Amino acid sequence: MTTVASRPSAQAPVGSQTNRLGVTSATALVIGSVIGTGVFTMPAVMAGAGTSSILTLLTISVGAILLALMFGQLTKRVPTIDGGLYAYARHEFGDFAGYLTAWCYWITAWAGNAAIVASWVLYVESLFGWSGSNGWTNFGVAMTGLWIPAVINLAGVKRMAIFQNITVVLKFVPLLIVGVVGWFFVSSANFGPFNATGGSLYSGISIAAGVALFSFIGVETAAIAAGRVRNPRRNVGRASVIGTGLAAILYVVVTAAVMGLEPHDQLVKDGAPFVAAFQSMFGDAWIVGKLVAAVAVISGLGALNGWTLITAEMPYAAATHDLFPRAFLRRNRQGALSFGIVVGAAVPSLLMAYSYSGLETGLTVFTYLVTLSVVTVAIPYFFAACAQLSYLVSRRRQVHGWMLTRDLAIAGASVLFSLWVTAASGYQAVYQALIGILIGLPIYAFLKARKEREGTAPEPIDLHPDLADLTVDELEPAS
């Protein structure tokens, strides 16, 4: 057996406790990452599935809260907390599972940023009154949305947290107005059929499940950035549950309200449905639509701000164990993960160029990117749930009685939830995600070979060339 040398940790200090995120900022990070411009576009996509999408959204909400509870439980017991989902999978199942989780989630992060900015572009168009803009104009707007948060993150986590808190407050204002006041203006005639797909009910569930789960991606952001959270073993779980719960309530009441404020046949084609919703409430005044569009634009920047941090934090956590290229460990003078932030903005920029070069705009680009993000995030959720399940049924667990029953129920439901979301995403989404995952395997092969050369990973014991022609019976020792 080869002796494995221990390699010094490549982690850099993230600062004193006073420079870390408190529970309020960590909750704002979760809310800001969960509630982006997706919520401002979601009612239009949901309407395409019919009013049955509200029940699907409720189901996804329950699943997201269960995941938040589970992430809090995992953070309390996993020694290496940096990376969240990656740390859980690697702790329980080893390097390969950790790498696969980090790779899948990294795809989710930059593809999700591309989806957020695709929705963000629609509200920028509404804000400035640009109608009939072409793909390359949209691409230029998208670059602005991707690189402003990158610059903010490069300035350091403290400035990033300040910006995040401000945008979270601003984005709640129109959502609360629609979720509370909007119900006084709802017309039952505006709601579409229960199943509006023209096909089976399952097809409607698939459409709604995809965009609903995408809208909840971010429930794990406090866990992933746990190394930057003050007292993470207490605050990560609290921030995750509180942030997810608030987002769930808003999503359900706001989505249903918008469906009742804009006629169904118009809503399914509307890339900026909140503008129409506010005009239904307060009239067609020019200023109403502009204010709503402006808030949606700011909200999108807030979501992109939080996700830009996550696109750097996940590969950083994996790189500390040589499971991602070491370039992702680089920091600038402000302590920001400079290489990860720049790459995290550059990759979705290329994806947006590809999407818009095909003359696809509006909801088409948004929906395509959503499907890619959903499947790749369901896999890390599945690994995390299986990691918790493995611990609970092992002899290592220190949970007994009704608490064991509770935790088993949460972990088991999370496993089934992740499987269901993957299946409900459709064949095309699973196929595209699988291609993305397979691309990462050759990269792992080179990383593993480097670890073996440096003595930080055991080398597999291969058969000696002189024994290659022997049969299995000849290789076995005599009894």
C-alpha positions, 0 to 999 in steps of 0.5 A: 500500500502506498503511503499518502503524504499530507499536503498543507491546506491551500486555504487562505484565511477569510478574515476575522469573525468581524469581517464575516457574514452574520445571520442577517447578511447570510439570510440576505445572501440566501434570499438574494440568491433565491429571489432574483429576476426569475420571480419576475418572469416565473408567472409567465412560464408557470401560466404556460402550464396552467393553474396546476402550476401553483400546486407544483410550486407548493410541492417544490416549496416544501422540498426546498425547505426540507433541503434547507433543514438538511443543509443545516444538519450537515453543516453541524457535523461535517468538519470541513464546511467550506463548499457546502454540498461539495464538502458533504459529498466528499466527507461521506463518499470520497474525492470522486463524489466530491469532485462530481458534486463540485463540477455539477454545481459549478455548471449550475452556478454559471448556467444559472447566472446566464438564465438570471441575466436572460430574464434581467435583459427583458426588464431592461428592455421594458425599462428603456422601452426597447422593443424588437431589439435583436440578439446582439443588443440583448447580448450587450445588455447581458454583459453589463448585468454579468460584469457589474456584480463581478466588479463588486465581488472583486472589491471584497466580501464586505462591499458585496454584502452591503450591496446584497442587503440593499438589493434584497430590501428593494426587491421585496417592495414590489413583491409585497405590493403584488402579494398583498395589494394585488389580490384586491384587483385579481379577476377570476376570468384571468386565470387560465385552465388547470392544464394549459399545455394541450397535452397530459397533466404530467407535461404541465407538471414538468414545465412548472417543476423546472422553473419552480426549482430553478427559482429556489436554487440558492437555498444552499448558498449559505452552506456553500459560503459557510467559511465566510459566515460567522458561527456557521454551525448555528447560522447556516441552518438558520439563514437557510431555513428563514431565507427559503421560507420567506421566499416560498411564501412570496413565490406562491402568493405573488405568482398566483396574484399575477396570474389573476392580474393579467389575462392568461393569453397575454401572460404566457407571451409576456416577458415582463409580467410584473409591469402588466400586473402593476398597470392592472392595479394602478392604471397605465401610467408611464411611471408605474411600468418604469418603476417596476422594471427598475426594481426588477433590474436592481433585483437581478443585479442583487441575485447576480451579485450573490451568485457571482460569489458562489461561482468562485466559492465552490471551485475554491473549496474543491481546489483546496483539495486539488480537485479543481485547478489551483488557479481557483485559489487565487485572491486579490488584495481585497481577499476576493477570489479573483480568478474564480470571479472572472471565470464565473462571469466569462463562462456565462458570457460565452453561453449568452453569446451562443444563445443569442447568436441563434437569434433566440431571445426573451423567454425562449433563452430563459427557459432553455437555460433554466432546464440546464441549471435544474438538472445539474443542481438536482445531482448535488442535492441528491449527493447531499441527501444520500450523504446524510442518509448514509450517516443516519443509518451508520454506527457513527450517528449520535441521533436517537429516538424521535429525532432519528425518525425526523432526520431520516424522514427529512433525508429520505424525502430529500432523496426522493425530491431530487430524483423526482425533479430530475425525472420531471425535467424531461429527456432533453434537459437530462441529456444536456446535463449528462453531456456537461457532466461527462466533459468533467470526467477527463479533467478529473483524470488529470487532477487525480494523476497529479495528486498521485504524482505528488503523493497526496492520493493513493495509486491503484495497484495494477497487475504486474506485466509478468502476471498479465497472462495468468488466469484468475484461478492461477492468481488465487493463492492455494488453500 
